[in-house]
């Protein structure tokens, strides 16, 4: 019998795996306490105060900060985020010998189990302590949970043990010390490779940590701790329980700007309210280090930063009118009394405060170091635009040509992404008031007035040949109109008797 492919041959081109936008609602509270966390386990993820209490104890300092964080309504958990409690090695740390671990990417049990049930000869190999170990002939037809998968792997794998942690599979070497090593899961040619399905292969988001010998690890700077937490846990907002020194503040502020991570800090010295070259807050304001969010509390209540951060990181940019301002919001910490002189001084320097008006607790924001919503929103927009354009190039099964049609696809994606931020309330139609513009001025101003944005790509005919040979698109320029927010109003009433 002749195969039908002799007549009709169909090729299915699968869609590539796309990158996800950064989750701006992943936030961190960093502690120097080594009672739970350590260098070998530098962070844990939480979605409720009860989970923090269970790990650290209800009377711990971490539980108190978690209460302020989760007691704020809404908080990042309501917008797809979560809390990361991270570790700062503030002093030299004596460490025990540790085992090498391969921590797999988070996987969905509901999505993975049906795929695994199709496999009767699952396999992979890992190099454990320098020796290749095979897990082969894994019959997964009867599995119904990830724990079933773990049991089947452990029945075949030697030299290491598989376990489940936060919906990710973890493989741990049975040895400890500097000779305890692991590799990513790789095909062994003995069956159907399941390393990608299990999130254990290189490129899936799996993370390797090699074993360490017992010893003493030197203390680290605060900036090293937050840099590690950003790399490992993806935080986009963070605060320290410990009070940073002036040198720490400046280093953290510069790092936060360079890495587009918001860092929240509380100041309590009256000298921080003064315009003075020795005032670190004034230095940050003059340097336009807008990602370093400065708060003032006469009581030195550092939980103010935890609650403030929690309330800020609650925007879902896919929702309509979801953008916010922190001005006049209520938090889960006590409001404090301030004189008009203190309020004016804080606003001038760039410090936000939490006080009362008409017996109602409110945040009073200062725009001197920009408003926190602007900083947060613009970080989100840049990341969304980068990710969406990346995905456009990646998911195209053939190619986007260096033609007008191809360039228009990029421009269309820019407009599509920006329309989402108009819908969420970050940008809005309005009159363009800046002297800067590009392209045809009438078209530019009309687009901003009607849509809130305008994008224009350079002409292909004007593109340098070197750029064309490098397969670059002509430069795409964009303009967006910030929606802003109303924080105050003057009302004039004419009275006629």
C-alpha positions as CSV (number, residue, x, y, z in Angstrom):
1,X,0.0,0.0,0.0
2,X,1.4,3.4,-1.0
3,X,1.9,5.9,1.8
4,X,-0.3,8.9,1.6
5,X,2.8,11.1,2.0
6,X,3.7,10.1,-1.5
7,X,0.8,12.3,-2.5
8,X,0.2,14.8,0.3
9,X,3.0,15.6,2.7
10,X,2.1,17.9,5.6
11,X,4.7,19.5,7.9
12,X,3.6,21.0,11.2
13,X,5.8,23.9,12.4
14,X,5.5,24.2,16.2
15,X,5.4,27.5,17.9
16,X,8.6,28.3,19.8
17,X,8.6,28.6,23.6
18,X,8.2,32.3,24.4
19,X,9.8,34.4,27.1
20,X,7.7,35.7,29.9
21,X,7.7,39.4,31.0
22,X,9.4,40.0,34.3
23,X,7.0,39.8,37.3
24,X,7.3,43.3,38.9
25,X,5.3,42.1,41.9
26,X,8.0,39.7,43.2
27,X,9.3,41.5,46.2
28,X,11.9,40.8,48.9
29,X,12.6,41.4,52.6
30,X,16.2,40.7,53.4
31,X,17.2,39.6,56.9
32,X,20.7,39.1,58.5
33,X,19.3,36.4,60.8
34,X,20.9,33.0,60.2
35,X,18.4,31.0,62.3
36,X,16.6,29.7,59.1
37,X,18.4,31.0,56.1
38,X,22.1,30.7,55.3
39,X,24.5,30.9,52.4
40,X,23.5,27.4,51.4
41,X,19.8,28.4,51.4
42,X,19.8,32.1,50.8
43,X,16.0,32.6,50.3
44,X,12.5,31.2,50.6
45,X,9.3,32.1,48.9
46,X,6.0,32.9,50.7
47,X,2.4,33.7,49.8
48,X,1.0,34.2,53.3
49,X,2.1,35.5,56.7
50,X,1.3,32.0,58.2
51,X,3.9,30.4,56.0
52,X,6.5,32.9,57.3
53,X,5.4,32.2,60.9
54,X,5.7,28.5,60.3
55,X,9.4,28.8,59.3
56,X,10.7,31.7,61.4
57,X,8.3,31.6,64.4
58,X,5.5,34.0,65.3
59,X,7.6,36.2,67.5
60,X,10.5,36.5,65.0
61,X,11.5,39.8,63.4
62,X,10.8,38.3,60.0
63,X,7.2,37.4,61.1
64,X,6.6,41.0,62.2
65,X,7.7,42.3,58.8
66,X,5.7,39.7,57.0
67,X,2.6,40.8,59.1
68,X,3.1,44.4,57.7
69,X,3.6,43.1,54.2
70,X,0.7,40.7,54.0
71,X,-1.5,42.9,56.2
72,X,-1.4,45.5,53.5
73,X,-4.5,45.4,51.2
74,X,-4.1,44.7,48.4
75,X,-0.6,43.2,48.3
76,X,1.6,41.6,45.6
77,X,-0.1,38.2,46.1
78,X,-3.3,39.7,44.8
79,X,-1.5,40.6,41.6
80,X,0.4,37.5,40.8
81,X,3.4,38.2,43.0
82,X,4.8,36.8,46.2
83,X,7.3,37.6,49.0
84,X,10.9,36.4,49.0
85,X,12.6,36.4,52.4
86,X,16.3,36.7,51.5
87,X,19.5,36.3,53.5
88,X,22.2,38.9,54.0
89,X,25.5,37.5,55.4
90,X,26.3,40.4,57.7
91,X,29.0,38.5,59.6
92,X,31.4,35.7,58.9
93,X,29.5,32.5,58.6
94,X,30.7,29.0,59.7
95,X,29.3,26.5,57.2
96,X,28.7,22.8,57.2
97,X,29.7,20.7,54.2
98,X,26.8,20.8,51.7
99,X,25.6,18.5,48.9
100,X,25.4,19.4,45.3
101,X,21.8,20.0,44.1
102,X,20.1,20.3,40.7
103,X,16.9,22.3,41.3
104,X,14.5,22.0,38.5
105,X,12.3,24.7,37.1
106,X,8.8,25.0,38.5
107,X,6.4,22.7,36.5
108,X,2.7,22.3,36.4
109,X,1.6,18.9,37.6
110,X,-1.7,19.1,35.7
111,X,0.1,19.8,32.4
112,X,3.1,17.5,32.8
113,X,1.4,14.3,34.1
114,X,-0.6,13.6,30.9
115,X,2.6,14.0,28.8
116,X,4.5,11.7,31.1
117,X,1.8,9.0,31.0
118,X,2.6,8.6,27.3
119,X,6.1,7.5,28.1
120,X,7.2,3.9,28.8
121,X,10.9,4.3,28.4
122,X,11.8,7.5,30.0
123,X,15.4,8.2,30.6
124,X,18.1,10.8,31.4
125,X,21.6,10.9,32.8
126,X,23.3,13.1,35.4
127,X,26.9,13.2,36.3
128,X,27.1,12.7,40.1
129,X,30.5,13.3,41.8
130,X,32.2,12.9,38.4
131,X,30.4,9.6,37.6
132,X,27.7,9.3,35.0
133,X,24.5,7.9,36.5
134,X,21.6,6.7,34.3
135,X,17.9,6.6,35.0
136,X,16.5,4.5,32.2
137,X,13.5,2.4,31.3
138,X,11.2,4.6,33.4
139,X,7.6,3.4,32.8
140,X,5.5,6.5,33.6
141,X,2.2,5.3,32.3
142,X,0.6,4.9,35.8
143,X,1.8,8.1,37.4
144,X,-0.8,10.5,38.6
145,X,1.2,12.9,40.7
146,X,4.8,14.3,40.7
147,X,5.5,12.3,43.8
148,X,4.8,9.1,41.8
149,X,7.5,10.4,39.3
150,X,9.9,11.0,42.2
151,X,9.4,7.4,43.4
152,X,10.1,5.9,40.0
153,X,13.2,8.0,39.5
154,X,14.6,7.1,42.9
155,X,14.1,3.4,42.2
156,X,16.5,3.7,39.3
157,X,18.9,6.5,40.1
158,X,22.0,5.8,42.2
159,X,24.4,8.2,43.9
160,X,21.7,10.9,44.2
161,X,18.2,11.3,45.4
162,X,15.2,13.1,43.8
163,X,12.6,15.1,45.8
164,X,9.9,17.6,45.3
165,X,10.2,21.3,46.3
166,X,7.8,24.0,45.4
167,X,6.5,22.1,42.3
168,X,10.0,21.6,41.1
169,X,12.0,18.4,41.1
170,X,15.3,18.5,43.0
171,X,18.1,16.0,42.6
172,X,20.6,16.0,45.5
173,X,24.0,14.2,45.5
174,X,24.3,11.6,48.3
175,X,27.7,13.1,49.2
176,X,28.7,16.4,50.7
177,X,31.8,18.6,50.4
178,X,33.8,20.2,47.6
179,X,33.8,16.9,45.7
180,X,30.0,16.7,45.7
181,X,29.0,17.7,42.2
182,X,26.1,17.4,39.7
183,X,25.4,18.2,36.1
184,X,22.2,19.1,34.3
185,X,20.1,16.2,33.1
186,X,21.1,15.1,29.6
187,X,20.0,12.4,27.1
188,X,21.7,9.0,27.4
189,X,20.4,7.4,24.2
190,X,18.6,4.7,26.2
191,X,15.0,5.8,25.8
192,X,12.8,8.9,25.6
193,X,14.6,11.9,27.2
194,X,12.4,13.4,29.9
195,X,14.8,16.0,31.2
196,X,13.1,18.9,29.5
197,X,9.6,17.8,30.6
198,X,10.8,17.6,34.2
199,X,12.6,21.0,34.0
200,X,16.0,19.4,34.8
201,X,17.8,20.0,31.5
202,X,20.0,23.0,30.7
203,X,18.0,25.9,29.4
204,X,14.8,25.0,31.2
205,X,15.4,27.3,34.2
206,X,17.0,24.5,36.3
207,X,19.7,25.7,38.7
208,X,22.9,23.9,39.6
209,X,24.6,24.4,43.0
210,X,27.7,22.5,43.6
211,X,28.7,21.2,47.1
212,X,30.9,23.2,49.4
213,X,33.4,22.0,52.0
214,X,32.9,23.0,55.7
215,X,34.6,26.3,56.4
216,X,34.1,30.0,57.1
217,X,32.6,32.4,54.5
218,X,33.5,36.0,54.9
219,X,30.8,38.6,55.5
220,X,29.3,40.4,52.4
221,X,28.1,43.9,51.6
222,X,24.4,44.6,51.4
223,X,24.7,45.2,47.7
224,X,26.1,41.7,47.2
225,X,23.1,40.2,49.0
226,X,20.5,42.1,46.9
227,X,22.4,41.4,43.7
228,X,22.3,37.7,44.5
229,X,18.6,37.8,45.4
230,X,17.8,39.6,42.1
231,X,19.7,36.9,40.1
232,X,18.3,33.9,41.9
233,X,14.8,34.9,42.9
234,X,14.0,37.7,40.3
235,X,12.9,40.3,42.9
236,X,12.0,43.7,41.4
237,X,11.3,45.4,44.8
238,X,13.3,44.9,48.0
239,X,14.0,46.2,51.5
240,X,16.4,45.4,54.3
241,X,15.3,44.8,57.9
242,X,18.7,46.0,59.0
243,X,19.4,49.7,58.7
244,X,22.0,50.4,55.9
245,X,24.9,52.7,56.7
246,X,25.4,55.8,54.6
247,X,27.9,54.1,52.4
248,X,25.5,51.1,52.0
249,X,22.8,53.5,51.0
250,X,24.8,55.1,48.2
251,X,26.0,51.7,46.9
252,X,22.5,50.3,47.0
253,X,21.0,53.4,45.3
254,X,23.5,53.2,42.4
255,X,23.0,49.4,42.1
256,X,19.2,49.8,42.1
257,X,19.3,52.3,39.3
258,X,21.7,50.2,37.2
259,X,19.6,47.1,37.6
260,X,16.0,48.6,37.5
261,X,15.1,47.2,40.9
262,X,13.2,49.4,43.4
263,X,14.8,49.5,46.9
264,X,12.8,50.9,49.8
265,X,14.5,52.5,52.8
266,X,13.4,54.3,55.9
267,X,15.2,57.3,57.4
268,X,14.6,58.8,60.8
269,X,17.2,61.4,61.5
270,X,16.0,65.0,61.4
271,X,19.1,65.8,59.5
272,X,17.7,63.8,56.6
273,X,15.0,66.5,56.2
274,X,17.6,69.3,55.5
275,X,19.0,70.4,52.2
276,X,22.6,69.7,52.9
277,X,25.4,68.2,50.9
278,X,26.1,65.8,53.8
279,X,22.5,64.5,53.8
280,X,22.5,61.2,51.9
281,X,18.8,61.7,50.9
282,X,19.7,65.0,49.2
283,X,22.6,63.3,47.5
284,X,20.3,60.6,46.1
285,X,17.8,63.2,45.0
286,X,20.5,65.3,43.2
287,X,21.8,62.2,41.5
288,X,18.3,61.2,40.2
289,X,18.6,57.7,41.7
290,X,14.9,57.4,41.4
291,X,14.8,53.6,42.0
292,X,15.9,54.2,45.6
293,X,12.6,55.0,47.4
294,X,13.1,57.1,50.4
295,X,10.6,57.1,53.3
296,X,10.7,59.0,56.6
297,X,9.6,57.8,60.0
298,X,10.3,59.7,63.2
299,X,9.7,56.5,65.1
300,X,12.2,54.7,62.8
301,X,9.5,52.1,61.9
302,X,11.3,50.2,59.2
303,X,8.1,48.1,58.7
304,X,6.8,51.2,56.9
305,X,9.0,50.2,54.0
306,X,7.6,46.6,54.0
307,X,4.0,47.9,53.8
308,X,4.7,50.7,51.3
309,X,6.5,48.2,49.0
310,X,3.7,45.7,49.4
311,X,1.1,48.3,48.3
312,X,3.2,49.6,45.4
313,X,3.8,46.2,43.7
314,X,0.1,45.4,43.0
315,X,-0.4,46.5,39.4
316,X,-1.6,44.0,36.8
317,X,-0.6,45.8,33.6
318,X,-3.0,43.5,31.6
319,X,-6.0,44.9,33.5
320,X,-7.9,48.1,32.7
321,X,-7.3,51.2,34.8
322,X,-5.0,49.2,37.1
323,X,-2.2,51.7,37.4
324,X,-2.0,53.5,40.8
325,X,-0.4,56.3,42.8
326,X,0.8,55.8,46.3
327,X,-0.4,59.2,47.3
328,X,-3.1,59.0,50.1
329,X,-3.0,55.2,50.3
330,X,-3.5,53.4,53.6
331,X,-0.9,51.0,54.9
332,X,-0.6,48.3,57.6
333,X,1.6,50.4,60.0
334,X,0.8,53.2,62.5
335,X,0.6,56.7,61.0
336,X,2.7,59.3,62.7
337,X,2.2,63.0,63.5
338,X,4.2,65.6,61.6
339,X,4.3,69.4,61.7
340,X,3.8,71.4,58.5
341,X,7.4,72.3,58.6
342,X,8.4,68.6,58.6
343,X,5.9,67.8,55.9
344,X,7.3,70.6,53.7
345,X,10.9,69.6,54.4
346,X,10.2,65.9,53.6
347,X,8.5,66.8,50.3
348,X,11.4,69.1,49.3
349,X,14.1,66.5,50.0
350,X,12.2,63.6,48.4
351,X,10.9,61.6,51.4
352,X,7.5,60.1,51.6
353,X,5.7,60.0,55.0
354,X,2.8,58.3,56.5
355,X,0.6,60.6,58.6
356,X,-3.1,61.5,59.1
357,X,-5.4,64.1,57.7
358,X,-9.0,64.5,58.9
359,X,-8.2,61.6,61.3
360,X,-7.6,59.4,58.3
361,X,-4.2,57.7,57.7
362,X,-2.6,58.6,54.4
363,X,0.7,58.5,52.5
364,X,2.0,61.9,51.5
365,X,4.3,61.5,48.5
366,X,7.1,63.7,47.3
367,X,7.9,64.0,43.6
368,X,11.4,65.5,44.2
369,X,13.0,62.1,43.4
370,X,10.1,61.3,41.0
371,X,7.0,59.5,42.1
372,X,7.3,55.7,42.8
373,X,4.5,54.9,40.4
374,X,6.4,56.5,37.5
375,X,9.5,54.5,38.3
376,X,7.6,51.2,38.7
377,X,5.4,51.8,35.6
378,X,8.3,52.7,33.3
379,X,10.4,49.7,34.4
380,X,7.4,47.5,33.6
381,X,6.8,49.1,30.2
382,X,10.5,48.8,29.1
383,X,10.5,45.1,30.1
384,X,7.2,44.4,28.3
385,X,8.4,46.1,25.1
386,X,11.7,44.3,25.1
387,X,10.1,40.9,25.9
388,X,7.3,41.3,23.3
389,X,9.6,42.2,20.5
390,X,11.9,39.4,21.4
391,X,9.0,37.0,21.3
392,X,7.9,38.4,17.9
393,X,11.3,37.5,16.5
394,X,11.5,34.1,18.2
395,X,8.0,32.8,17.5
396,X,8.2,33.5,13.8
397,X,8.6,30.1,12.2
398,X,10.3,31.4,9.1
399,X,11.7,34.9,9.4
400,X,10.8,38.6,9.6
401,X,12.2,40.0,6.4
402,X,14.2,43.2,6.1
403,X,11.4,44.8,4.1
404,X,8.7,47.4,4.8
405,X,6.4,44.6,5.7
406,X,8.9,43.2,8.2
407,X,9.6,46.5,9.8
408,X,5.9,47.2,10.0
409,X,5.5,44.0,12.1
410,X,7.9,45.4,14.6
411,X,6.2,48.7,14.7
412,X,2.8,47.0,15.1
413,X,4.1,45.0,18.1
414,X,5.4,48.2,19.7
415,X,1.9,49.8,19.3
416,X,0.2,46.6,20.6
417,X,2.3,46.6,23.7
418,X,1.8,50.3,24.3
419,X,-1.9,50.0,23.9
420,X,-2.0,47.7,26.8
421,X,-0.3,50.3,29.0
422,X,-2.8,52.9,27.8
423,X,-5.6,50.5,28.8
424,X,-4.0,50.0,32.3
425,X,-3.7,53.8,32.8
426,X,0.0,54.2,32.6
427,X,-0.2,56.3,29.4
428,X,-3.1,58.3,28.0
429,X,-4.1,60.4,25.0
430,X,-3.3,64.1,25.4
431,X,-1.5,67.1,24.1
432,X,2.2,66.7,23.6
433,X,3.9,69.5,25.6
434,X,7.6,68.6,25.1
435,X,9.7,70.4,22.4
436,X,11.1,67.1,21.2
437,X,9.4,65.4,18.4
438,X,10.2,63.3,15.2
439,X,8.7,62.5,11.9
440,X,5.8,64.6,10.5
441,X,4.8,67.0,13.3
442,X,1.1,67.0,12.4
443,X,1.0,63.2,12.4
444,X,3.0,63.0,15.5
445,X,0.8,65.4,17.6
446,X,-2.4,63.9,16.3
447,X,-1.3,60.3,17.2
448,X,-0.4,61.4,20.7
449,X,-3.6,63.3,21.1
450,X,-5.8,60.4,19.8
451,X,-3.9,57.3,21.1
452,X,-1.4,58.5,23.7
453,X,1.6,57.2,21.7
454,X,3.4,57.4,18.4
455,X,5.9,55.0,16.7
456,X,8.0,55.6,13.6
457,X,10.6,53.4,11.9
458,X,13.5,54.8,9.9
459,X,13.4,54.3,6.1
460,X,15.0,51.1,4.8
461,X,16.5,53.2,2.0
462,X,18.4,55.3,4.5
463,X,19.8,52.3,6.4
464,X,23.6,51.9,6.4
465,X,24.6,48.8,4.4
466,X,26.6,47.6,7.4
467,X,23.4,47.5,9.5
468,X,21.6,45.6,6.7
469,X,24.4,43.0,6.5
470,X,24.1,42.7,10.3
471,X,20.4,42.0,9.8
472,X,19.3,45.0,12.0
473,X,16.0,46.7,11.7
474,X,16.0,50.5,11.1
475,X,15.8,52.4,14.3
476,X,12.2,52.6,15.7
477,X,11.4,55.7,17.6
478,X,8.5,56.0,20.1
479,X,6.8,58.7,22.1
480,X,4.3,58.1,24.9
481,X,2.2,60.5,26.9
482,X,2.3,59.8,30.6
483,X,-1.2,59.7,32.2
484,X,0.2,61.1,35.5
485,X,-2.1,61.4,38.5
486,X,-4.0,64.2,40.4
487,X,-2.6,64.6,43.9
488,X,-4.2,67.9,44.8
489,X,-6.6,70.6,43.6
490,X,-7.3,74.3,44.0
491,X,-10.9,75.4,44.0
492,X,-12.0,79.0,43.5
493,X,-15.6,79.9,44.3
494,X,-17.2,83.3,43.4
495,X,-19.9,84.2,45.8
496,X,-22.8,86.5,44.9
497,X,-25.1,87.9,47.6
